[in-house]
Amino acid sequence: MVGAAVLHQHSKSPAKHGELLELMNSFLTRPAERQAVLGPDGQGSEEFKRLVSGS
């Protein structure tokens, strides 16, 4: 539920996506998880972008 609440909040305030990516960058340690969330360039995977866009 916490994850859903965070995604909902960030879907309402796209300007804060960078803050969420920074938080996830400091939190995620496993390479597969980092790739899945942050993407190859650290700017957010396509899945991350889809989730925070609310689509």
N, C-alpha and C positions, 0 to 999 in steps of 0.2 A: 504494500500500500504506500509505503514511503516513496518508492521509486515512481509510482504512478503520480503521486502528488508533486514530486519534483518535475517530472516531465510536463505535467499540466501547467505548472507555474511557468516553466520555460517556454512552453508553446504560446503563452500570453505575453512574454517579454523577450523577443528575439535578441535584443541588445545585450542580454546577459548570457548568451550562448558561450561566449569566450570564457566567462567566469566558470561555467559548468565544465568546459573542457579542461581548464586549468585544475579544477578540483579532481576531475577524473584522472588527469595525467599524474597527479601526486598520489592518488589512491590505487590505481591499477598497477600490478606488478607482473602479472603473467603476460608473456608476449602475445599469445592468442587473444586475450581479452583486450589488451591495448590496441591491437590491430582492428578488432571488431568494433570498438567504440571510437577510437581516435582516428582511425584510417591511416593510410601510409604517410600522409604529410602532417599528421597531428592536428588537423583542422576539423576533424569529425568525419566519421565514415558516412557512407550514403544512408545506412540504416539509422545512425544517430540523427542525421539531418532530417530524415523522414519522421522519426519519432518526435523530435522537438518542434517540427513544423505543424504537428497536429493532423497530418494527412493519414 
